[in-house]
Amino acid sequence: MNYRKIIFSLLAMSLLTSFLFVGCVTVKPTPTSEVPAPPSQEPVSAPTIEGTEIKVATSIPETNQTLLTEDAILNMQYQSPLAQAAVDLVNGRFSGEINGMSLTAVVEPGIAFGDLNQDGISDGALLIAENVGGSGTFVSLVVVYSQQGAFQVSPAVTIDDRPVINSMTVDQGVVKLSALVHAPNDPMVSPSMSIQSEYRLFGTMLLQTHLVSALADSAEHQILIEAPLEGEQVQSAFNLRGSMPIGPFENTLKLTITDENGQVLLEEGFMVQAEDMGLPARFDSPIIVPEGSAGTRLLVTLSEISMADGKPLAIESVMVISQ
């Protein structure tokens, strides 16, 4: 036996087996460019809205504000004349219970803007309709005015139960309102008395300073003040002079003198002269300036009051400066 051939054959078979085994191994290629996996991040939770405390205040919360927006007015807080409590509006509405009273309040369309206190910043006037159940819906005027870098909300002045508002504007520092309100014998669904009314800020108070009213097909109830003039300086006594197209009942008006703090310094009857009931009247009477008011602005107001329901038929005011 040729052992050399046998050994050679065994070596050849071993090499062939090794080659075939290596050729069957799959090698995973190394990528030429590797995209790094994104770093692991902690999940971000969605922001939550926490409840805010309702604070009793009658102001727009923005400070150092020079532009009053409709959105700010529709989300302000005001003092409800019906509920006698602070009410927070949301998008011009409120519905809920306050002091055991169910209240619904809605800002009427037609917010008016203009400078009400001569500081160069535009203020706002709005009408709010309130209902506490039943058919009555009382509409009140509220103004939002700038003061010391913030906007303040005035106390409300009630217009009427379910009035028909024709127009409301702010002109030369005065809120002017045209509407139909109820005469004493009107059904609540049909007001028939037309009014032209004006409101102005005096200090921090919103006051009705002018009113002309008339029933359908009848003459207007109006008071015209000729003296003193607006802004005039007056002594401790001055004459209040003017006229009326229709004299008041028993020739008597109501005289009111108010200071800038809203304090009524004088309230009393004021006589006019007319030849007969329903005829034109005139007045020219001395007014004594209340003590302690020297150097202050005073609002002198004459009002004709209806004997049927106690509401004003005519109002006229003049601002004077007491020397």
C-alpha positions in Angstrom: 0.0 0.0 0.0 1.3 3.3 -0.9 0.9 5.3 2.3 2.1 8.5 0.7 -0.9 8.6 -1.7 -3.3 7.8 1.1 -2.1 10.7 3.3 -2.2 13.1 0.3 -5.8 12.1 -0.5 -6.9 12.7 3.2 -5.2 16.1 3.3 -6.9 17.1 0.0 -10.4 16.1 1.3 -9.9 18.0 4.5 -9.0 21.2 2.7 -12.0 20.9 0.4 -14.4 20.4 3.3 -13.0 23.5 5.1 -13.4 25.6 2.0 -17.0 24.5 1.4 -17.9 25.2 5.0 -16.5 28.7 4.9 -18.3 29.5 1.7 -21.7 28.7 3.3 -21.3 31.3 6.1 -23.5 34.5 5.4 -21.7 37.8 6.5 -23.9 40.8 7.2 -22.4 43.9 5.4 -21.5 47.0 7.4 -23.6 50.0 6.3 -21.7 52.8 4.7 -23.8 55.5 6.5 -25.5 55.0 9.8 -28.6 57.1 10.8 -28.5 57.5 14.5 -31.6 56.6 16.4 -33.4 59.6 18.0 -32.5 60.2 21.6 -34.9 59.0 24.1 -37.2 61.7 25.4 -39.5 61.9 28.3 -43.2 62.2 27.3 -44.4 65.8 27.3 -47.7 66.2 29.1 -50.4 68.5 27.7 -50.8 71.8 29.6 -53.6 71.8 32.1 -55.9 74.8 32.9 -56.3 75.4 36.5 -59.3 77.1 38.0 -59.0 80.8 38.9 -60.4 82.5 41.9 -63.2 84.9 41.2 -62.4 88.2 42.9 -64.9 90.9 43.7 -63.7 94.0 41.8 -65.2 96.2 39.2 -62.3 96.7 36.8 -60.7 95.3 33.7 -57.7 93.3 34.9 -55.2 94.6 32.3 -53.0 97.4 33.7 -51.0 100.0 31.8 -53.4 99.5 28.9 -54.0 102.1 26.3 -56.4 100.3 24.0 -59.7 99.0 25.2 -60.9 96.0 23.1 -64.4 94.5 22.7 -63.0 91.2 23.9 -61.9 92.7 27.2 -65.4 94.2 27.7 -67.1 90.9 26.9 -65.0 89.2 29.6 -65.1 91.9 32.3 -66.6 92.0 35.7 -69.4 94.4 36.6 -71.7 95.1 39.5 -75.2 93.8 38.7 -78.0 96.2 39.6 -80.5 93.4 40.0 -78.4 90.9 42.0 -76.4 93.7 43.8 -73.3 91.6 43.4 -70.2 91.3 41.2 -70.8 89.3 38.0 -68.1 87.8 35.7 -69.0 87.8 32.0 -67.6 85.2 29.7 -67.9 86.1 26.0 -70.6 88.6 26.9 -72.8 86.3 29.0 -73.5 85.0 32.5 -75.9 82.4 33.7 -75.9 81.1 37.2 -76.9 81.7 40.8 -75.7 84.7 42.9 -76.8 85.2 46.5 -79.5 82.6 46.1 -80.8 84.4 42.9 -80.9 82.9 39.5 -79.4 85.5 37.1 -79.0 85.6 33.3 -77.0 88.6 31.9 -76.2 89.3 28.2 -74.3 92.2 26.6 -76.5 93.7 23.9 -75.1 94.2 20.4 -73.6 97.6 19.6 -70.8 98.5 22.1 -69.8 102.2 21.5 -66.3 103.6 21.9 -65.1 107.1 22.6 -63.2 109.2 25.1 -65.5 109.8 28.1 -63.1 111.6 30.4 -60.9 113.7 28.1 -57.7 111.8 28.8 -57.0 110.9 25.1 -57.8 107.2 25.6 -60.9 105.6 24.1 -63.5 104.3 26.6 -66.5 102.0 26.1 -70.2 102.1 26.6 -72.4 99.0 26.7 -75.9 97.8 27.5 -76.4 94.7 29.7 -79.8 92.9 29.7 -80.5 91.1 33.0 -83.2 88.6 33.9 -83.9 86.9 37.3 -86.8 84.8 36.2 -90.1 85.7 34.7 -90.8 88.0 31.7 -88.9 91.1 32.9 -85.6 91.9 31.2 -84.0 95.0 32.6 -81.5 96.8 30.5 -78.7 98.9 32.1 -76.0 101.2 30.8 -72.4 100.6 31.9 -69.3 102.4 30.9 -65.7 101.2 31.0 -63.2 104.1 31.4 -59.5 104.6 31.7 -58.0 105.8 35.0 -54.4 105.7 36.2 -53.2 103.0 33.7 -56.2 100.7 34.1 -59.8 100.5 32.9 -62.5 100.8 35.5 -66.2 99.8 35.3 -68.8 102.3 36.4 -71.9 101.4 38.4 -74.8 100.6 36.1 -77.7 102.9 35.3 -80.9 101.2 34.6 -82.8 102.2 31.4 -86.0 100.3 31.5 -87.7 96.9 31.5 -87.6 95.7 27.9 -86.9 99.0 26.2 -86.5 99.3 22.4 -83.0 100.7 21.8 -82.7 102.7 18.6 -79.1 103.8 18.8 -76.3 104.4 21.2 -73.2 106.5 20.5 -70.3 108.2 22.3 -69.9 111.8 21.2 -67.7 114.5 22.7 -67.4 112.7 26.1 -71.2 112.0 26.3 -73.1 108.7 25.8 -76.1 109.4 23.7 -79.0 107.0 23.7 -82.2 107.0 21.6 -84.9 104.5 22.7 -88.5 103.7 23.4 -89.4 103.2 27.0 -92.6 102.5 28.9 -95.1 105.2 29.7 -97.3 104.5 32.8 -100.1 102.8 30.9 -98.1 100.9 28.3 -98.3 97.1 28.1 -94.8 95.7 28.9 -94.4 94.4 25.4 -95.1 97.8 23.7 -93.2 100.8 25.0 -94.4 104.0 23.4 -92.4 106.9 25.0 -89.5 108.1 22.9 -86.5 109.4 24.8 -83.3 111.2 23.8 -81.0 110.7 26.8 -77.4 111.6 27.6 -75.0 110.2 30.3 -71.6 111.4 31.3 -68.9 110.6 33.8 -68.7 113.0 36.7 -65.8 111.9 38.8 -66.2 108.1 39.0 -70.0 108.3 38.7 -72.1 107.7 35.6 -75.0 110.2 35.7 -77.9 110.9 33.4 -77.5 114.6 32.5 -80.0 115.2 29.7 -83.4 113.7 28.9 -86.0 114.7 26.4 -89.2 112.6 26.3 -92.4 112.5 24.3 -95.5 110.3 23.9 -96.7 109.6 20.4 -98.2 112.6 18.7 -97.5 114.9 21.7 -95.1 117.7 22.5 -91.7 117.0 24.1 -90.9 117.4 27.7 -87.6 119.3 27.8 -85.6 121.6 30.1 -83.3 124.3 28.7 -80.7 125.9 31.0 -79.5 129.3 29.7 -77.3 130.3 32.7 -74.9 129.6 34.1 -72.9 128.2 31.2 -71.0 124.9 31.2 -67.8 125.2 33.1 -68.6 128.7 34.4 -67.1 129.8 37.8 -69.9 130.8 40.2 -69.9 132.6 43.5 -71.6 131.4 46.7 -74.9 132.3 45.1 -75.9 132.4 41.4 -79.0 132.5 39.3 -80.3 129.5 37.5 -82.1 130.6 34.4 -83.9 128.9 31.6 -87.2 127.7 30.0 -89.4 124.7 29.2 -91.8 124.2 26.3 -94.3 122.5 28.6 -94.5 123.5 32.3 -94.2 120.7 34.9 -97.0 119.6 37.2 -97.7 122.2 39.8 -94.8 124.2 38.3 -92.3 122.2 40.3 -89.0 120.7 39.3 -86.4 118.8 41.4 -83.0 120.5 41.9 -80.0 118.4 42.7 -76.4 119.5 43.3 -73.8 116.7 43.2 -70.0 116.9 43.8 -67.3 114.8 42.0 -67.4 112.1 44.7 -71.0 111.4 43.8 -72.3 112.9 47.0 -75.6 114.8 46.8 -75.0 118.1 48.5 -78.5 119.5 47.9 -81.9 118.1 46.8 -85.0 120.2 46.9 -88.0 121.5 44.9 -87.4 124.3 42.4 -90.3 126.5 41.2 -90.9 127.7 37.6 -93.4 130.2 36.3 -96.1 129.2 33.7 -99.4 131.0 32.9 -101.4 127.7 33.0 -100.9 123.9 33.1 -99.3 122.6 29.9 -98.1 126.0 28.7 -94.5 127.1 28.4 -92.6 127.9 31.5 -89.6 130.0 32.5 -87.3 130.1 35.6 -84.8 132.5 37.0 -84.0 131.8 40.7 -81.0 132.2 43.0 -79.2 129.1 44.0 -77.1 129.0 47.2 -73.9 126.9 46.8 -73.6 124.3 49.5 -71.0 125.1 52.2 -67.6 123.5 52.0 -67.7 123.0 48.2 -65.5 126.0 47.3 -63.0 125.3 44.5 -64.8 122.1 43.4 -66.7 121.1 40.3 -70.5 120.8 40.9 -73.1 119.3 38.7 -76.4 121.2 38.9 -79.3 119.2 37.7 -83.0 120.0 37.1 -85.5 117.1 36.7 -89.2 117.0 35.8 -90.7 114.0 37.6 -93.8 112.2 36.4 -96.6 112.1 39.0 -97.8 108.9 37.5 -94.8 106.6 38.1 -92.1 108.8 39.7 -89.8 108.5 36.7 -88.1 111.5 35.1 -89.7 113.1 32.0 -87.0 115.7 31.4 -83.5 116.3 32.8 -80.9 119.0 32.1 -77.6 119.6 33.9 -74.8 122.1 33.9 -71.3 121.7 35.4 -70.1 124.8 37.3 -66.9 125.5 39.4 -67.5 126.8 42.9 -65.2 129.7 43.8 
